[in-house]
Every structure is written in C-alpha cells, then in structure tokens.
Amino acid sequence: MLRRSRYLGLMVLVLGIAAIVMGGVFVAEGKMKADFMSEAMRQEQISLGTGESEMMIDSAEGAQAAADIIREHRRDIAPTYGDLLGTGRFDPTDSTQLTYAQAMNLENYLYLAVVGFGLTTVVMVSGAFMIVTGLALSGTGAALIALSKRQ
C-alpha cells in the first residue's frame, strides 16, 4: 500500500509538471501570436479618425471599432452587396462598386483580426488555467509522496 501511494504521488506530480509546462507553452504561443498580429496591423498603418484624434489600429478593440465604422459607411453606399449589383455583375471600372468591394475587404480584414485576438486570448487563458491546475496537481502529488514517507 505504501508503495502504491508513493507511485500515485509521483504520477500526480509528473502530471502537474506536464500541465505547468503545457500551460507555459500555451501562454507563450498566444502572446507571440497576439504580438505578431499587432505588429502586422501597425505595419499596414490602418488608422481610425483624422487629424489629432487619429488612432493606429493594433488591437481587438480598435479593429472592432474601425470595422463597425467601415460597415456603416459601406452600407451608406448600398445596404447589401446584392443591392449594389442589382441584376448585374461586379464592374471594377465602376468607382462605387470598387469602393464598396474595397470597404468589404478592409472590413473583413479587421473582423478577422478581432477573431484572431479573441482566439489568442482564449489560448492564453487556457494556458493560465493549465498552470494553476498543474500547480494544484504538483502540490497534491508532493503531499501524497510526503504522506507515503511518513507511513
């Protein structure tokens, strides 16, 4: 029985350490990807506003705000893509249709960034949870080992 408690404690301790390492990897990977997206958006120099109130878009909040504004302006041109085209096809020589298509492209880019930032946040939070769980498992494993030595 004593030997089983020691092995159980050792297995729980190893699982705890593995959870801590995996959690650290999740946190680091999520942070690296979030930083990559922020830097990529800064390089594209997408901004919201004009003049002194201009804000560089490099976060989920900024991307969401900018995409929502672009959506409003795009819908001022036409409520939907189907309404824009009517019964015809896309004509890249029509400046209205081209502006609408470019607005859709930028809007989609920004909403994709919002989703990407959200995913990196989920990954980092999952990693933090793994670390906390790993610490709890490691403590439990260490306690089981200590108890098995006393008996």
N, C-alpha and C positions, 0 to 999 in steps of 0.2 A: 504494500500500500504506500509506503514511504517513497519508494522508487517511482511509482506512478504519479504521485503528487509533484515530485521534482521534474519529471518529464513533461507533465502537463504545464507546470510553471514555465519551463524552458520553451515549450511550444508557444504559449501565450506571449512570452517575452519576445520571441522571434517574430511573431505576427505583429506585435506592437511596433517593433523596429521597422519592419517592412512597411507598415502603414505610414509611419513617420516619413520614411524615405519617399514613398509614392506621393504622399501629400506635398512634400517639398518640391518634387518634380512638377506636380500639377500647378502649384503656386508660381513657380519659376516660369513654366511654359506659358501660363496665362498672362503673366506680367510682360514677358518678352513679346507676345503677340499683340497685346494692347499697346505697348510702346511702338511696335512696328507700324500698327495702323495709325497711331497719332502722328508719327514721323512722315508716313506716306501722305497723309492728308495735309500736313504742313508744307510738304514739297509741292503739292498741287496748288497751294496758295488759294484755297477756297475760303472766301470770307463772307460775312453776313453784315449788312449795313453799309453805310458810306461815310466818308469823312472821318471825323473824330470818333464816332461811335462804332467804327469798323472792328469786327471781332474775327480772328482767324479760327476756322473750324478745325478742331483736332480732338473732339470728344464726342461721346454719345449724345449728350445734351445739346451741344452745338449743332451736330449733324441732324438731330431730330427737328430742332427749331428751323434750320435752314431748309430742310426738305419740306416741312409744312408750309413755309412761305412760298417756296417754288411751286408747290402743288396749288396753292391759292392763285398765284399769278398764272399758272398754266391753265387752270380752269376758267380764268377770265377770258382766255383765248377761245376755248371750247370746253364744254362740260366733260366730254369724253373724247377718246380718240376716234370712235365711230362717228360722233357728231362733227368732228373736224374734217373727216374724209367724205362724209355724206355717202354717196353711192360710188365715188371714185376710188382711185388708188393713191398711195403716197406719191407726192410730186416734190422731189428735192429742190426743184427750182422755185417753188412757192415759198417765199420767206416766212409766211405764217406757219405753214406745215413744218418747215425746217426748225423754226424757233420752238414749236411745240415738241418736236421729237428731241431736240437738244435738252429741253427742260425735263422731259421724261427720263432721259439718260442720266442727267445730274441728280434728279430726284431719286432714282433707283440706286445710284451710287451711294448717296447719303443714307438712304434707308438700309442698305446692305451694311454700311458701317455701323449703324445703330444695332443691327442684329449681331454683327461681329463683336462689338464691345460688350453686348449682353452675354454672348457666349463666353468671352474671356472672363467676365465677372463670375459666371456660373462655375467655370473651371477653377478659378482661384478660391471661391468659397468652398467648393468640394474639396480642394486640397487642404484648406484650413481645417475642415471637418475631419479629414483623414489624419491630420497631425494631432488634433485633440483626441480622436479615438485611439490613435497609436500610443499617445502618452498614457491614456487610461489603461489600455491593454498592457503596456510595459510595466506600469505600476502594479497591476494585478498579477502579472507574471512574476515580478520581483517579490511580491508579497507571498505568493504560493511557494516560491523557492525558499524564502526565509522561513516559512512555516514548516516546510518539509525538513529543514536542517534542525529545527528545534525538537522535532519529534524523534 
